[in-house]
Amino acid sequence: MKLWQKEESIDKVFERFTVGKDPELDVHLAKFDIMGSRAHTQMLGEIGLLTLEEVTALCKELDNIAQQILAGDFKIEDGVEDCHSQIELLLTAELGDIGKKIHSGRSRNDQVLTALKLFAKAELREIVTLTKSLFDVLITLSERHKEVLMPGYTHMQVAMPSSFGLWFSAYAESLIDDLIQLKASYQLVDKNPLGSAAGYGSSFPLDRLSTTKKMGFEGLNINAIYAQMTRGKMEKSVAFTVNSLAATLAKFAMDVCLYAGQDFEFFKVDPRYATGSSIMPHKSNPDGFELVRAKCNVLQALPYELNMILVNLPSGYHRDLQILKERFIPALFSLKDCLRIVTAMTEALEVQQHVIESPKYEAIFSVEEVNKRVNAGMAFRDAYHEVSSQIKAGILNFDRDIQHTHIGSIGNLRNDLIQESFRKEYAFFE
């Protein structure tokens, strides 16, 4: 029987439909529900709704359940709709009437939202750590290969000289902007909704500042109605962070897939991270990067999936919001998987040292020829037309000696500034 169930029986098909994937997904929220329940219990003791003995007994049993969760022994029993109900049932089974007192002053609405926010905070912190690992690899490779030239492309046509250092560094700097967006999402998540109950507060004299401090939230969702309105808003904010990081990873993966092909041969993918063909013995396929590309393309749709669930919902809680978890929780796990595998595969990439020496890339030095004439006093447009005419006539001798000196160019990467910028944003999470 559900904790909320009255005397009437519930249709089994309807029950399965409404419960959905909660028993599967809520296992990931259980330890965070314990954190919220423990803080709530202690606060109830502080305001006199629980005795010291009751608080002690409840906290001890909550700690026991936390150990079960940590050991992987926590299970949501058949017929129990979610982790929150399972925990309350375990408390009641062990402590009798004392276990029934823990829900005073809270609703399943603020209980679930609190657990989700604590979960999101933990996940975002882990994503930050994984992002730093990838950043460090990219910067290391950039410095290692900063003297190795490669062709740059626009419109998928060879354009100008680039370098592996410049290319790796570009993606490192992209992660800084992703981190800035992640920080903004984290700040939105880092507010305590507990005590808003069903969205209209409680007649109990709840000390919401106490629970905020106990759970490690930076601030408080003050207005009880708005606290509930953050359900969905919080997930969507995090979803845009997922979108941003996924876009970076997808573009990076696409570049590697392209550049590792025989028509380019800029990279060799480590055999540990490649697969063969069932019929073509020469093949070494960059399947890892291809899967990252696909998974991250799917992740980029997350904000729009969530928005379609949330659009036109009025204030207050609605069961529609339950569906958010089915998209939100797996997406965070998928992003972490992609970050881990991209970091490992990238670190193992083999850079080809003499790519630029191929005659087919000779034309990318045409801009340097224009610039030489401009430096000698010729107007840029005249220099452009002269070089263009000489290329067409096949009489231009290309000079491969290039001198790029401005910040952010192949001759002056200033990775130190990029590292400084990353450290500044990363420091928020330390």
N, C-alpha and C positions, 0 to 999 in steps of 0.2 A: 504494500500500500504506500502511495506517495505521502509525503509529509503534509501536503496541502489537500489531500483527498478527503472528501466527505463520505457519506454512507453509500452514495451511488457508485456502481461499478463503471469502469472505463472500458470502452470498446478497444479490443486488442490491436486491431489494425490502426485505429486512431492513435493509440498509445505509441506504437512503433513510429508512426508518422511524426508525431510531435516531439518525441525524444530525439529522433534523428541520429546524428553522429556524436551526441554529447558524451555518452559513456566512453567512446574511443578517444575523443579529443580532451576530455576533462582530466584524464590521467596526467596531462602536462600542466594542468592548473592546480592540482591537488596541493602541492607544497606551498603555493602562494595563497591558497585558501587557508591553510594552517597559519600562515603569517598574519593574515587579516583577522582570523578568528582569535588568535592569541592576543593581539592588540585590543580587539573588541572586548574580550573577556577581562583583561586587566583594567580596561577603562570602566566596565560595569562594576568592578570592585571598587574603583576609586570614587564612583558616584553613589555607592551604597546599595546597588541592586543585587550584588553578590557579596557573600561573606568572604573573608580572607581564606577560610578553609575551602570554600567552593572554588574560588579562583585558583588556589593551589592545586586542587584535584583536577580541574579542567585543564590547566596549563600542563600538568604532568601527563595527562592522557593525550593531549594534543601533541606533545613532544614524542610520545610513544608512536602515535600515528605517523608523525614526521619521519621517524626512524624506519617504519614500514615502507614509506614512500621512497626514502633514500636507498633502501635495500632492494627495491623493485617488487616488494611483496604486497603493495596496495592494489586492491582490485575493487572495481565497482560491480556490485552483485547484480544478478539478474533481477529485474523489477525495480531497481533503483535508477533514477533518471540521470543523476549527475554526481560529480565528486563532492559537491557541497552537501547533498542529502546523505551520501555515504558516510561522510565524516560525522555528521550530526547523529546518524544512526549508531555508529561505533561508540560515540561518546555516551549516548543514552544506554546502549547495551552494557557498557562498563560502569557507568556512574548513576544509572537510573534517572530520577527526576532532575538531578543536577544538570545532566546533559541536555534536558529540555529547556533550560533557562538561557542558553547561550545566544539564542536568536532574538532576545529582547532588544528592541530598539533598532533592528535592522531588517531589511527585506532581502529576498533573493536578488532583487535588482541591484542594490548597492553592494551586496556581497560578491556577486559575479563580476561586476565592473571593477571592484577593488582587486580581485584576483587577476583579472585581465590586464589591468594597469601594471601590477607588480610583475606579471609575466612579461609584458612588453618591455618594461625597463630592463629586465635581465637579458632578454633577447637582444635588445638594441646595444647593450654594453658588450655582449659577445660579438655582435656584428662589428662594432668599433674595433675590437681587438683583432678580428680577422682582417678588417680593412687595413689596419696598420701593418700587419704581416705582409699583405700584398704590396702596399706602398713601399715598404723597405726593400722588397725584392726588386721592384721596378726601378727604384733609385740606384740600387747596387748595380743592376744591369746597365742602366744609363751611363753611370760613371765608367764602368768596365769597357763599354763599347762606344764611348763618345767620339772617338777618332775614326770609327768605321762608317764610311759613307754608304748610303742607300738612296735609290731614287724616291722622290716624293711624287704624289699623284694628285691631279684634279681631274674631275670628269672621267676617272679611270684611265687617263692618259698621262704618260710620263711628263712631269712638270718642271721640277727644280731639284737641285741636290738637297738631300736630307741626310740624316744619320740615324743609326740605331739608338744612339744616345738621346737624340731629340725625340724619337718615336716613343721610347720607353718613358722618358720624362713627361711627355704629354699626358699619358695615362696616369702617371703618378699625380700630376697636378689636377687632373679630373677628379681624383678621389678626394681632394681637399674640398671641392664644391659639394661633393656627395656628403662629406662629413659635416659641412655647415648645415645642410638640410636635415641630416640625421640629428644634429644637436637641437635644432628647432622642434623636431618631432618629440625628442626626449623631454624637452621642457614642457611641452603640452601634456605629455603623459604623466609627468612627475607631480601630479596634484591629487590629493586624497578625496575620493567621493564618499567614503564610508560615513555613515550617519545620515545620509540623505534619504535612507530607507527606500520607499517606493517613489520617491521624487518629491515628497512633501514633508519631510522631516518626521519628528516624533515628539510626543509629549514628555518622554523621558528626558532628563537633563543631561544629555550626552555631551561628553567633552571631546569634541572633534579635533581640537588641537593636540590633545593627548595621543589619540590614535595616529594622527599625522606624524608626530615625532617618533612614535614607537615603530612604525613601518618604514621609516626613512624617506618619506615623501618630502620634497622641497617645499611644497605649498599645499593649499587646500582649495578644492572646488567649493566656494562659499555658498552660493545659492543652491538650495536643495533641488529645485527644478532643473537648473542648468547642469548640476552634477550629473543628472541622468541624461541630459542632452549630449554630454560628452561621449556617451556610448555611440559608436559609429563615427563621430567626429575624430575621436582618438585613433581608431583603427584606420580611418582614411588618411589622416596625417602621416601615420607610419607607412601606409601603403605608398604614398608619394616618395618617401625615402627609399623604399624597396624599388620603386620604379626607377629612381635616379641611379642607384647603384647597379641595378640590372641593365640599364641602358649602357653604362660604361663597360660592364663585363661583356655584354652582347657585341658591342662594336669591337672591343679588343679581340674577342674570339673570332669574329668575322675576319679581321685583319690577319690573324695567325693562320686561319684556314686558307685564306687567299695566298699569303706570302710563303706558306710551306709547300704549295703546289709546285710541280715540276716546271711550270711556265714562269715562275718567279724564283724559287729556290733561295729565298732570303734566310729561311730557318730550316732546321731539321728538328722534328718532334722526337723527343726521347722515346725509344721503342717501348718503354714501360707504360707510356701513355698513348699508345697507338694500337690499332688493330689491323689485321690482314684481311685479305679477300678469300672467299671460299673457292674461287676459280682462277684468280689472277695472282700468281706467286710473287710478282714484283711489288704489290701494293703495300703501302703503310699509311693507314687512314687516320686523320686527326679526329677520331670520334669523340674524344673528351671535349675538345673545343666546340665541336658541332653540337653536342648535347647541351653544353653551357649556353651556346647561342639560342637554341630552341627553348630551354628552360627559362632563360632570362627574357626572351621575347614574351613568353607567357606571363612572367612576373610583371612586365610592364603594363599589362592589362588590369592588374589588381585594383588600382584606384577606381577604375571605371566599373568593374564588377561590384565593388562595394557601393559605389554611388547608385547603381541600379537597384540595390536593396534598400537604400536609404531615401531615395528621392521621394519627395512629397509626403514623408511621414510627419504627422504632427508631433508636438512635444509629448512627453510621457513615454513609458515603456510599451513596446509592442513586440510580439513574438517574432516578428520579422528579423529582429536584431540577433536572434539565436543563430541565423544562417551565416552571419558574419564570421563566426569562428571557423566554419568549414572552409572558408577561403583564407582567412587571416593567419591562423596558426600554421598550416602546412606551408604557406608562402614564406614565412620567416625561416622555417627549417630548410626549404629549398634554396633560399638565398645564401644561407650559411654553407650549405654543401657546395654551391657554385664558387663561393669565395675560397674555400679550402682547396678545391681541385684546381682552380685557376692559378692559385699561388704555387702549388706543387708543380704543375705543368710548365708554368712560366719560368720558374727557377731552373728547370731542366732543359729549356730551349737551347739549341746550338745555333749561334749566329754565324752566318757565312761571311767570311772576311773580305772577299774580293768581288762582291756583287757588282759594284759600280764600274769595274773595269771592262764589262761587256760593251762592245761597240754599239749595241742597240740603245744604250743610255747616253750616248755622246751628246745628243741634242739638249739634254737638261742643263748643259753649261752655257746655253745661248744667252740667258739673262746676264751671266757674268760678262759676256762679250759686250752686251749693251752697256752695262755699268762701267766697264773699262773706258769706253768711248765718252761716257758722260763725265767721268773723272778727268778725262783729258780736255774737257771743255765743250763737247758737242751737246746740243739740246737733246733731251731724252727721246722725243718723238723721232728726230732725225736718226739718232743712233738705232732706235728700234727698227726703222725701215731699212737702214743699211744692212743690219745683221740679217733681217728677214730675207732681203734680196740675195745676200751671199749664201744663206742656207739653201734657198731655192736653186741657186746656180751650182751648188755643190762645191763651192770654193772656200768656205769658211774653215779655218783651222781653230778648233776648240782648245782653250786653255783650261785644263782641269785643276789648276791651282786656284783655289777659292779662299777668300778671306772674309768671313762673317764675324763681326765683332760686337754687334749690339746685343743687349740682354734678351735672352730667349732664342738666340740663333744657334746654328750648329757649332759656331766657334766660341760661344759664350752661354752655355746652358744655364748657369746660375742655379744649379740644383740646390745650392746652399739656401737660397731664398725660398725655394719650394719646400725644402725640409723645415725651414723656420716657420713657414705658414702652416704646414701640417701640424707641427708641434704645438702651435698656438691654439688650434682648434681641438687637438687631441687632449690638451691639458684640462679641458672642461670635464673630462671623464675620469681623470686621475684622482 
